[in-house]
């Protein structure tokens, strides 16, 4: 298992709902958090730099990407 550098979501700080891949892929299930998955073996900074954010709002949302 990889060394854990970012055990909690690098964006909202909540613990992951699930970790896979020998500790290299974690999933955030916090409502309103735009970080879906991150690599706990990377630093918080590296995870945020590599992030691609997705919009999971229902169709007809306000379209705000912030």
Phi, psi and omega in degrees: 000140181290153176294135182270115177256333181228082184290331181249164182308127181291347181261310184256345177084002180277154178292155181290153175277338183198146176230131181233182172064038180065029178090016182251003176214116179244153183237132177262132178243017181287125177304132178088348179279133182271356178270112181274316182214152176209167180258108181298342180280352177258160178290164177302315180299314180297321178295317180292324178292327183270358187290137167242115184273145179239154179254111180258017179290153180298155176303143182088010177296181185282351178076006180286119181269006182281000000 
